[in-house]
Amino acid sequence: MIHIDPKEPSEQESYQQKRDEFKDPIGQTPYRHESVELLNGNLIISCSIPENILKNISHNSEEFTHLRYTACTSKPETFKEKGLILRQIEYKRKTELFILINMCDDNEILLSHTLDGIIENITYLCSISDSPTWGNDGWEKVVICIISNGRSDINEHVLAYFNVLGVYQNNIAKSKVNNKAVEAHIYEYTTLISVKHFKNSVEMKIDEGIAPAQILFCLTEQSKHSDDSSQWFFNAFCPILNPKLCVLIDVGVKPGYGSLYALWNAFSINPEIAGACGNIEITKDGYRSKLLNPIVGAQIFNYKLIYILDKPFESIFGYISSLSEGFSTYRYSALQSCTNNICLSNEHALNFDLVTRHNHHWKLHYVKSAHAETNIPENLPELIHQQKRHINKSFLASFYAFTHFYYIWKNRHYILQDLFANKSYIPAL
């Protein structure tokens, strides 16, 4: 048994005027001490959603009225062994799409841009009437996982944004449970709120015209390497949910309407596809005026070149050296035999590992009908920072491919595909 004590007051600021509308009119709810039973050393509690949010929502089931919080003392690798489960399993729901949004020093504006696009896609899935998989209850088969590294490092405006959605509450997180350090704070809530940012305003939709979105927010206690986020997603949550597809989306990338269905449909048609990507376009806000900036113009030309020539051509041979940065999908059954953390955290190495898998015939595919929008750096320092991260990933993947290049000839691909894979990697080393 453990006594719940309030955490020290947060320095979180209000999230513009919209956040103020959902504050408790009485002020902070008085704290009370009560005993809670632990599950294998992990604290799990259910917290009521503020009344000012509930009054705008027509649903009254627990997933809409209560936020579930888990103070997890387990490592990602032992998450399932400790008997921890997620709401999706408690409700006995099948997971078709498990979407990862990996946060890294991102603000609430970019995050809302991405979440709004995902919720629009979930709404589209619920509108499909002639599919045995999707339909009115299609939202039940989609889970959005947002992972952020370091409780002390996360942007407080992001926490305020989560508070508006109902996905986060102040003063319930614990750094220790029975003197055991907490590894991650897990918040689960099904929201009916969508926030969209414009240049000078914020638009909020509540319970009308949008489908429910099941959100799993994982906030690690300590700030570690970005690979840690991949381990929580692939090693902790995926074995529990056993999704059909894992969708990886970067903060700031907004999937186009119907794009998630286009990706899902490609996997359903061809069982040999292990990974797929769509077309990434530049956000069209001020598109023409930005062309005057040579840094922007060069990137736009590069994007066009990649998604008109490179990826469609590589897709013919069933091997794409790099799927879309920030917008890619993988079949979870193809990832289950991948135990190398280098591959799971590095997309370039993962693609090589999938295609060269022994006694398999996995392919990588480009789906033109799946598209997404993203912002690009508009100045040299931001561009250098972006390219540095990309080069570091490519170098690690190239080294991995160099030390494992003979794997290419141990799979079940046709000789032409093996030759193409060799040509793609070996000369570049």
C-alpha positions as CSV (number, residue, x, y, z in Angstrom):
1,M,0.0,0.0,0.0
2,I,1.1,3.6,-0.6
3,H,0.0,7.0,0.4
4,I,-0.5,9.5,-2.5
5,D,1.0,12.9,-1.7
6,P,0.8,15.9,-4.0
7,K,3.8,16.6,-6.2
8,E,5.5,20.0,-5.8
9,P,3.6,22.7,-7.7
10,S,4.3,22.9,-11.4
11,E,5.6,26.0,-13.2
12,Q,3.2,25.3,-16.1
13,E,1.7,28.4,-17.6
14,S,-1.8,28.8,-18.9
15,Y,-2.4,27.7,-22.5
16,Q,-3.7,31.0,-23.9
17,Q,-7.4,31.8,-23.3
18,K,-8.6,28.4,-24.5
19,R,-6.9,26.7,-21.5
20,D,-8.5,29.1,-19.1
21,E,-12.0,28.0,-20.2
22,F,-11.3,24.5,-18.8
23,K,-9.9,25.4,-15.5
24,D,-11.7,24.3,-12.3
25,P,-13.9,27.3,-11.3
26,I,-13.3,26.5,-7.7
27,G,-9.5,26.4,-8.0
28,Q,-7.3,23.5,-7.2
29,T,-9.1,20.4,-5.9
30,P,-8.1,19.8,-2.2
31,Y,-5.8,16.8,-1.8
32,R,-6.6,13.8,0.3
33,H,-4.6,10.9,1.4
34,E,-5.8,7.4,0.5
35,S,-4.3,4.0,0.1
36,V,-3.8,2.5,-3.3
37,E,-2.9,-1.1,-4.1
38,L,0.2,-1.5,-6.3
39,L,0.5,-3.8,-9.3
40,N,4.0,-5.4,-9.1
41,G,5.4,-2.2,-7.7
42,N,3.7,0.0,-10.2
43,L,1.2,2.7,-9.2
44,I,-2.0,2.9,-11.3
45,I,-4.8,5.4,-10.5
46,S,-7.8,6.8,-12.3
47,C,-8.4,10.5,-12.2
48,S,-11.6,12.3,-13.0
49,I,-11.6,14.8,-15.9
50,P,-12.4,18.4,-15.0
51,E,-16.2,19.1,-15.1
52,N,-15.7,22.0,-17.6
53,I,-14.4,19.5,-20.1
54,L,-17.0,16.8,-19.4
55,K,-20.0,19.1,-19.8
56,N,-19.1,19.5,-23.5
57,I,-18.8,15.8,-24.2
58,S,-21.7,13.5,-24.9
59,H,-20.0,10.2,-24.0
60,N,-20.1,9.0,-20.4
61,S,-18.0,5.8,-20.4
62,E,-14.9,5.7,-18.2
63,E,-12.4,6.3,-21.0
64,F,-14.0,9.7,-21.7
65,T,-14.6,10.7,-18.0
66,H,-11.4,9.5,-16.4
67,L,-7.7,9.8,-17.1
68,R,-5.6,6.7,-16.3
69,Y,-2.2,7.3,-14.8
70,T,0.6,4.7,-14.3
71,A,3.8,5.4,-12.5
72,C,5.9,2.7,-14.1
73,T,8.9,1.4,-12.2
74,S,9.7,-1.2,-14.8
75,K,12.2,-1.0,-17.7
76,P,10.7,-1.2,-21.3
77,E,12.0,-4.8,-21.7
78,T,10.2,-6.0,-18.6
79,F,7.0,-4.0,-19.0
80,K,4.9,-7.0,-20.2
81,E,6.6,-9.4,-17.7
82,K,5.5,-7.3,-14.8
83,G,1.8,-7.8,-15.8
84,L,1.2,-4.2,-16.9
85,I,-1.5,-3.8,-19.4
86,L,-3.0,-0.8,-21.3
87,R,-6.6,0.4,-21.6
88,Q,-6.8,-1.0,-25.2
89,I,-6.4,-4.5,-23.9
90,E,-8.8,-4.0,-20.9
91,Y,-11.5,-3.0,-23.4
92,K,-10.6,-6.1,-25.6
93,R,-9.9,-4.1,-28.7
94,K,-7.8,-5.0,-31.7
95,T,-5.2,-2.5,-32.8
96,E,-4.8,-2.0,-36.5
97,L,-2.7,1.2,-36.3
98,F,-0.3,2.1,-33.5
99,I,1.0,5.6,-34.2
100,L,4.2,6.9,-32.6
101,I,4.9,10.6,-32.2
102,N,8.4,11.0,-30.9
103,M,8.9,14.4,-29.2
104,C,12.3,16.2,-29.0
105,D,12.3,19.8,-27.8
106,D,9.1,20.5,-29.8
107,N,6.4,23.1,-29.1
108,E,2.7,22.7,-28.8
109,I,2.0,24.4,-32.2
110,L,3.9,21.8,-34.2
111,L,2.4,19.0,-32.0
112,S,-1.1,20.3,-32.6
113,H,-0.4,20.4,-36.3
114,T,0.4,16.7,-36.3
115,L,-2.3,15.6,-33.9
116,D,-5.0,17.5,-35.8
117,G,-4.0,15.7,-39.0
118,I,-4.1,12.3,-37.3
119,I,-7.5,12.9,-35.8
120,E,-8.8,14.0,-39.3
121,N,-7.6,10.6,-40.6
122,I,-9.3,8.7,-37.8
123,T,-12.5,10.6,-38.7
124,Y,-12.0,9.4,-42.3
125,L,-11.5,5.8,-41.2
126,C,-14.8,6.0,-39.3
127,S,-16.6,7.3,-42.4
128,I,-15.7,4.3,-44.5
129,S,-18.9,2.2,-44.7
130,D,-17.9,-0.6,-47.1
131,S,-15.0,-1.9,-45.1
132,P,-15.1,-4.9,-42.8
133,T,-12.3,-3.4,-40.7
134,W,-13.3,0.3,-40.5
135,G,-16.6,2.1,-40.0
136,N,-18.3,3.9,-37.1
137,D,-16.2,2.2,-34.5
138,G,-12.9,2.4,-36.5
139,W,-11.4,4.7,-33.9
140,E,-11.2,1.8,-31.5
141,K,-8.6,0.2,-33.7
142,V,-6.2,3.2,-33.6
143,V,-3.9,4.2,-30.7
144,I,-1.8,7.3,-30.7
145,C,1.4,7.0,-28.7
146,I,3.3,10.2,-27.8
147,I,6.7,9.8,-26.1
148,S,8.8,12.6,-24.6
149,N,12.1,12.2,-22.9
150,G,12.7,13.8,-19.5
151,R,10.0,15.1,-17.2
152,S,12.0,18.2,-16.3
153,D,12.8,18.9,-20.0
154,I,9.4,18.9,-21.6
155,N,8.0,22.2,-22.8
156,E,5.5,23.4,-20.2
157,H,3.2,24.8,-22.9
158,V,3.0,21.3,-24.3
159,L,1.8,20.0,-20.9
160,A,-0.8,22.8,-20.9
161,Y,-1.9,21.7,-24.4
162,F,-2.2,18.1,-23.2
163,N,-4.2,19.4,-20.2
164,V,-6.7,20.9,-22.6
165,L,-7.1,17.6,-24.4
166,G,-7.6,15.8,-21.1
167,V,-4.4,13.7,-21.6
168,Y,-2.5,15.2,-18.7
169,Q,-3.2,16.4,-15.2
170,N,-1.0,18.4,-12.8
171,N,0.3,17.1,-9.5
172,I,-0.4,13.4,-9.9
173,A,3.0,12.2,-11.1
174,K,5.3,10.5,-8.7
175,S,9.1,10.3,-8.9
176,K,9.2,7.3,-6.6
177,V,6.8,4.5,-5.6
178,N,7.7,2.7,-2.3
179,N,11.2,4.1,-2.6
180,K,11.6,2.7,-6.1
181,A,12.5,5.1,-8.9
182,V,9.8,5.6,-11.5
183,E,11.0,5.1,-15.1
184,A,8.1,6.5,-17.0
185,H,4.8,8.3,-16.4
186,I,2.0,6.9,-18.6
187,Y,-1.2,8.8,-19.2
188,E,-4.1,7.2,-21.1
189,Y,-7.2,9.0,-22.2
190,T,-9.7,9.0,-25.1
191,T,-10.2,12.6,-26.2
192,L,-12.9,14.3,-28.2
193,I,-11.0,17.6,-28.4
194,S,-8.9,18.8,-31.3
195,V,-6.9,22.0,-31.4
196,K,-5.8,23.6,-34.6
197,H,-3.3,26.5,-34.7
198,F,-3.4,29.4,-37.2
199,K,-1.1,32.4,-37.4
200,N,-3.1,34.6,-35.0
201,S,-5.7,32.3,-33.6
202,V,-6.5,28.9,-32.1
203,E,-9.5,26.8,-33.3
204,M,-10.9,24.1,-31.0
205,K,-13.3,21.3,-31.9
206,I,-15.2,19.4,-29.2
207,D,-17.2,16.3,-29.8
208,E,-18.7,17.5,-33.1
209,G,-17.4,16.5,-36.5
210,I,-14.4,14.5,-35.1
211,A,-13.9,10.9,-34.0
212,P,-12.5,9.9,-30.6
213,A,-8.8,9.5,-30.4
214,Q,-7.2,7.1,-28.0
215,I,-4.0,8.7,-26.7
216,L,-1.2,7.1,-24.7
217,F,1.2,9.8,-23.4
218,C,4.5,8.4,-22.1
219,L,6.7,10.9,-20.3
220,T,10.0,9.3,-19.1
221,E,11.4,10.5,-15.7
222,Q,15.0,10.9,-16.8
223,S,16.2,12.6,-20.0
224,K,18.1,9.9,-22.0
225,H,19.1,9.3,-25.6
226,S,16.4,9.5,-28.2
227,D,16.8,5.7,-28.7
228,D,15.0,5.3,-25.3
229,S,11.7,6.5,-26.9
230,S,11.9,3.7,-29.5
231,Q,12.5,1.1,-26.8
232,W,9.4,2.2,-24.9
233,F,7.3,2.0,-28.1
234,F,8.7,-1.2,-29.6
235,N,9.8,-3.2,-26.5
236,A,7.1,-2.1,-23.9
237,F,3.9,-1.1,-25.7
238,C,3.9,-3.0,-29.0
239,P,4.1,-6.5,-27.3
240,I,1.0,-5.6,-25.3
241,L,-1.1,-4.2,-28.1
242,N,0.3,-6.5,-30.9
243,P,-0.7,-4.0,-33.6
244,K,-1.0,-4.8,-37.3
245,L,1.0,-1.7,-38.4
246,C,3.3,0.7,-36.6
247,V,3.2,4.3,-38.0
248,L,6.1,6.6,-37.2
249,I,5.3,10.3,-37.5
250,D,7.6,13.2,-36.6
251,V,6.2,16.2,-34.7
252,G,5.3,18.9,-37.3
253,V,4.4,16.4,-40.0
254,K,0.7,16.5,-40.8
255,P,-0.7,13.4,-42.6
256,G,-3.1,14.3,-45.4
257,Y,-6.8,13.4,-45.3
258,G,-7.2,9.6,-46.0
259,S,-3.4,9.0,-46.1
260,L,-3.4,6.6,-43.1
261,Y,-6.0,4.5,-44.9
262,A,-3.9,4.5,-48.1
263,L,-0.9,3.1,-46.2
264,W,-3.0,0.5,-44.4
265,N,-4.7,-0.6,-47.6
266,A,-1.3,-1.1,-49.3
267,F,-0.3,-3.5,-46.5
268,S,-3.6,-5.3,-46.7
269,I,-3.3,-5.9,-50.5
270,N,0.3,-7.1,-50.5
271,P,1.3,-9.3,-47.5
272,E,5.0,-9.2,-48.5
273,I,5.2,-5.5,-47.7
274,A,7.2,-4.9,-44.5
275,G,7.5,-1.2,-44.7
276,A,6.0,1.7,-46.7
277,C,6.2,5.4,-46.9
278,G,4.1,8.2,-48.6
279,N,4.8,11.5,-50.3
280,I,5.9,14.4,-48.1
281,E,5.1,17.9,-49.4
282,I,6.1,21.3,-48.1
283,T,3.4,23.2,-46.2
284,K,1.8,25.5,-48.7
285,D,1.4,28.5,-46.3
286,G,3.4,31.3,-48.0
287,Y,4.7,28.8,-50.5
288,R,5.5,31.2,-53.3
289,S,7.1,33.9,-51.2
290,K,9.4,31.4,-49.6
291,L,10.8,30.4,-53.0
292,L,12.7,33.7,-52.9
293,N,14.8,32.2,-50.1
294,P,17.5,30.0,-51.8
295,I,17.7,27.7,-48.8
296,V,14.0,27.0,-49.0
297,G,14.0,26.7,-52.8
298,A,16.8,24.2,-52.7
299,Q,15.0,22.0,-50.2
300,I,11.8,22.1,-52.2
301,F,13.7,21.0,-55.3
302,N,15.3,18.2,-53.3
303,Y,11.9,17.0,-52.0
304,K,10.5,16.9,-55.5
305,L,13.5,15.0,-56.8
306,I,13.2,12.4,-54.0
307,Y,9.5,11.8,-54.3
308,I,9.2,11.9,-58.0
309,L,12.3,10.0,-59.1
310,D,14.1,8.3,-56.2
311,K,11.5,6.5,-54.1
312,P,9.2,5.4,-57.0
313,F,12.2,3.9,-58.8
314,E,13.6,2.1,-55.7
315,S,10.1,0.8,-54.9
316,I,10.1,-1.1,-58.2
317,F,12.9,-3.3,-56.8
318,G,11.2,-3.7,-53.4
319,Y,13.9,-1.9,-51.5
320,I,13.9,1.8,-50.4
321,S,17.2,2.8,-48.7
322,S,15.4,5.4,-46.6
323,L,11.6,5.6,-46.1
324,S,10.1,9.1,-45.7
325,E,11.7,11.0,-42.8
326,G,8.9,11.4,-40.2
327,F,6.2,9.5,-42.1
328,S,6.7,5.8,-42.5
329,T,4.8,2.6,-41.6
330,Y,6.0,-0.9,-40.7
331,R,4.3,-4.3,-40.4
332,Y,4.7,-5.3,-36.7
333,S,5.0,-9.0,-37.5
334,A,8.1,-8.1,-39.6
335,L,9.6,-6.2,-36.7
336,Q,9.1,-8.9,-34.1
337,S,12.2,-10.9,-35.0
338,C,14.3,-7.7,-35.0
339,T,16.0,-7.7,-31.6
340,N,18.7,-5.2,-32.5
341,N,18.1,-1.8,-30.8
342,I,20.3,-0.2,-33.4
343,C,17.8,-1.2,-36.1
344,L,14.7,-0.2,-34.1
345,S,16.1,3.3,-33.4
346,N,17.6,3.9,-36.9
347,E,15.3,3.8,-39.9
348,H,18.1,3.3,-42.4
349,A,19.5,0.3,-40.6
350,L,16.0,-1.1,-40.0
351,N,15.2,-1.1,-43.8
352,F,18.4,-3.0,-44.5
353,D,17.6,-5.5,-41.8
354,L,14.1,-6.1,-43.0
355,V,15.0,-6.7,-46.7
356,T,18.0,-9.0,-45.8
357,R,16.0,-11.0,-43.3
358,H,17.0,-14.7,-43.6
359,N,14.4,-16.9,-45.3
360,H,12.0,-14.0,-45.9
361,H,10.8,-12.1,-48.9
362,W,10.0,-8.7,-47.3
363,K,9.6,-5.6,-49.5
364,L,9.6,-1.9,-49.0
365,H,7.0,0.1,-50.9
366,Y,6.2,3.7,-51.9
367,V,2.5,4.7,-51.7
368,K,2.0,7.8,-53.8
369,S,-1.6,8.3,-52.6
370,A,-0.4,8.7,-49.0
371,H,0.8,12.3,-48.5
372,A,1.8,14.5,-45.6
373,E,2.8,18.1,-45.1
374,T,5.8,19.4,-43.2
375,N,7.7,22.6,-42.5
376,I,11.3,23.0,-43.6
377,P,14.2,25.1,-42.1
378,E,14.3,28.6,-43.5
379,N,17.7,29.6,-42.3
380,L,21.2,28.1,-42.5
381,P,21.7,27.1,-38.8
382,E,18.4,25.1,-38.7
383,L,19.3,23.4,-42.0
384,I,22.7,22.4,-40.7
385,H,21.2,21.0,-37.5
386,Q,18.7,19.0,-39.5
387,Q,21.3,17.6,-42.0
388,K,23.7,16.8,-39.2
389,R,21.1,14.5,-37.6
390,H,20.4,12.9,-40.9
391,I,24.1,12.3,-41.7
392,N,24.7,10.8,-38.3
393,K,21.9,8.3,-38.9
394,S,23.1,7.5,-42.4
395,F,26.6,6.9,-41.2
396,L,25.5,4.4,-38.5
397,A,23.3,2.6,-41.0
398,S,26.1,2.5,-43.5
399,F,28.5,1.0,-41.0
400,Y,25.8,-1.6,-40.0
401,A,25.3,-2.5,-43.7
402,F,29.0,-2.8,-44.3
403,T,29.4,-5.2,-41.5
404,H,26.4,-7.3,-42.5
405,F,26.4,-6.9,-46.3
406,Y,26.5,-10.7,-46.8
407,Y,23.0,-10.9,-45.3
408,I,21.7,-9.8,-48.7
409,W,22.4,-13.2,-50.2
410,K,20.7,-15.2,-47.4
411,N,17.2,-14.0,-48.1
412,R,14.6,-15.2,-50.6
413,H,14.6,-12.3,-53.0
414,Y,15.1,-12.5,-56.7
415,I,18.6,-12.1,-57.9
416,L,17.8,-8.7,-59.4
417,Q,16.6,-7.4,-56.1
418,D,19.8,-8.6,-54.4
419,L,21.9,-6.9,-57.0
420,F,20.0,-3.7,-56.5
421,A,20.4,-3.8,-52.7
422,N,24.2,-4.4,-53.2
423,K,24.4,-1.4,-55.6
424,S,22.5,0.8,-53.1
425,Y,24.8,0.2,-50.2
426,I,28.2,-1.0,-51.1
427,P,29.3,1.9,-53.4
428,A,28.1,4.4,-50.9
429,L,30.4,3.0,-48.2
